[in-house]
Amino acid sequence: MIRQIRGKVLSVGPISAVIEVAGFGIEVRMSAPQTLSVDTEASLATHLVLKQDGLELYGFPDAADRDFFELILSVSGVGPKTALSVLRRAPREALEGAIGKRDLAYLTKVVGLGKKSAEKMLVELADKVGPRSHDNADGEVFDTLVALGYTEREARKALQTIPDGTVGKDARLKAALSSGS
């Protein structure tokens, strides 16, 4: 199993990046490949998936994100593409908090999961994640954006653009609104 990859970033696409390792260009699917820059060194924690039509390598900035991705994969009926999509839509810490508090509304509205998928995730993962602190700032920001006329899709996209480290409902709302202009 390939658990880590390090090398020069050759290209960055919307869903993956190509990393040069020992002369090979290896495609790594990522939730946020735009965080990498071409011609820089990258080190990613990885998860290898064996499929009927070949191998897929999924990359993460750290082992905690990879481990959480693997935890999502343990939910029956959830494959790697769905698990990566979940991580694209919300930060790991917020997801862990929502699952720990069994916050169905967060998973359905902010993350965009269907109700049945979100319920299944809560049932199967809540005990594994355990209770975590989870302020419902993103849920409130999401509701405010929708009240201001954003579609649910636009609101989710605006939430994704909030810089890491932005805390508090008002600061997160301001960052989300400034991303749309």
C-alpha positions in Angstrom: 0.0 0.0 0.0 1.3 3.5 -0.9 0.9 5.6 2.3 2.9 8.7 1.3 4.2 10.4 -1.8 6.8 13.1 -2.1 8.1 14.8 -5.3 7.9 17.7 -7.7 4.5 18.9 -8.7 4.3 18.7 -12.5 0.7 19.8 -13.0 -2.4 20.7 -11.1 -5.9 20.1 -12.4 -9.4 20.6 -10.9 -9.5 17.2 -9.2 -6.0 15.9 -9.2 -2.3 16.8 -9.4 0.6 15.0 -11.1 3.6 14.4 -8.9 7.0 13.3 -10.2 8.4 10.4 -8.2 11.6 8.7 -9.4 11.0 9.8 -12.9 7.3 8.7 -13.0 4.4 11.2 -13.2 1.9 9.9 -10.7 -1.7 11.2 -10.8 -3.0 11.9 -7.3 -6.7 12.7 -6.8 -7.2 15.4 -4.1 -10.0 17.4 -2.5 -8.0 20.6 -3.0 -5.3 20.2 -5.6 -5.2 24.0 -6.1 -3.3 24.2 -2.8 -0.3 22.9 -4.7 2.0 24.9 -7.0 3.7 23.6 -10.1 7.4 23.2 -9.8 7.3 23.0 -6.0 8.0 20.0 -3.8 4.9 18.3 -2.3 4.5 15.7 0.3 1.1 14.0 0.6 -0.4 11.3 2.8 -2.0 8.8 0.4 -4.6 6.1 0.1 -4.4 3.6 -2.8 -7.6 2.2 -4.2 -7.6 -0.9 -6.4 -10.5 -0.9 -9.0 -11.4 -3.2 -11.8 -10.0 -0.7 -14.4 -6.8 0.2 -12.5 -5.3 1.9 -9.5 -6.3 5.3 -8.1 -4.1 7.2 -5.6 -5.8 9.7 -3.3 -3.7 12.4 -1.6 -4.1 14.5 1.5 -2.1 17.3 3.1 -1.7 15.2 6.3 -2.3 11.8 7.8 -5.3 13.0 9.8 -7.2 13.9 6.6 -6.2 10.6 5.1 -7.4 8.7 8.2 -10.7 10.6 8.1 -11.1 9.8 4.4 -10.6 6.1 5.3 -13.1 6.4 8.1 -15.7 7.8 5.6 -14.9 4.9 3.3 -15.9 2.5 6.0 -19.5 3.6 5.7 -21.4 1.0 3.7 -22.2 2.2 0.2 -19.6 5.1 0.2 -16.8 4.9 -2.3 -13.7 7.0 -2.7 -15.2 9.6 -5.0 -18.1 10.3 -2.6 -15.7 10.4 0.4 -13.4 12.9 -1.5 -16.4 14.9 -2.4 -17.4 15.2 1.2 -13.9 16.4 2.1 -14.1 19.0 -0.8 -17.2 20.6 0.7 -16.2 21.0 4.3 -13.1 21.0 6.5 -12.3 17.7 8.3 -12.6 19.4 11.7 -16.1 20.7 10.9 -17.2 17.3 9.6 -15.8 15.5 12.7 -17.7 17.9 14.9 -21.0 17.5 12.9 -20.7 13.7 13.0 -19.8 13.8 16.7 -22.8 15.9 17.5 -25.0 14.0 15.1 -25.8 17.2 13.3 -27.9 15.9 10.4 -28.7 19.4 9.2 -25.1 20.3 8.7 -24.4 17.2 6.7 -27.4 17.7 4.5 -27.4 21.4 4.0 -23.7 22.4 4.1 -22.1 19.3 2.9 -24.9 18.5 0.4 -25.4 14.8 1.3 -28.8 13.3 0.8 -30.7 12.6 3.9 -30.3 8.8 3.8 -26.6 9.1 3.1 -26.1 11.6 5.9 -28.1 9.5 8.4 -26.1 6.4 7.5 -22.9 8.3 8.0 -24.0 9.5 11.4 -25.1 6.0 12.5 -22.0 4.3 11.4 -19.4 7.0 12.4 -20.7 8.9 15.4 -19.3 6.4 17.9 -16.0 6.2 16.0 -15.5 10.0 15.9 -17.0 10.6 19.3 -18.3 14.0 20.6 -16.3 16.9 19.4 -16.8 20.6 19.8 -18.7 21.9 16.9 -20.0 25.4 16.6 -22.7 25.6 14.1 -21.1 28.7 12.4 -21.1 27.2 8.9 -24.7 26.1 9.2 -25.7 29.6 10.2 -23.6 31.2 7.5 -25.2 28.8 5.0 -28.7 29.7 6.1 -27.8 33.4 6.0 -26.4 33.1 2.4 -29.6 31.3 1.3 -31.7 34.0 3.0 -29.7 36.6 1.0 -30.7 34.9 -2.3 -27.9 32.4 -2.9 -28.9 29.1 -4.2 -27.9 26.1 -2.0 -25.2 25.3 -4.5 -23.8 28.8 -4.5 -23.9 28.9 -0.7 -21.9 25.6 -0.5 -19.4 27.0 -3.0 -19.0 30.3 -1.0 -18.4 28.3 2.2 -15.6 26.3 0.4 -13.8 29.6 -0.3 -13.5 30.7 3.3 -9.8 30.7 4.2 -8.6 28.2 6.8 -8.3 29.9 10.2 -11.3 32.2 9.8 -13.3 31.7 13.0 -16.6 33.1 14.2 -19.9 33.3 12.4 -19.5 37.0 11.4 -16.0 36.6 10.1 -16.9 33.5 8.1 -20.0 35.2 6.7 -17.9 38.2 5.6 -15.3 35.9 4.0 -18.1 33.9 2.2 -19.8 37.1 0.9 -16.5 38.6 -0.3 -15.7 35.5 -2.3 -18.8 36.1 -4.5 -17.8 39.5 -5.6 
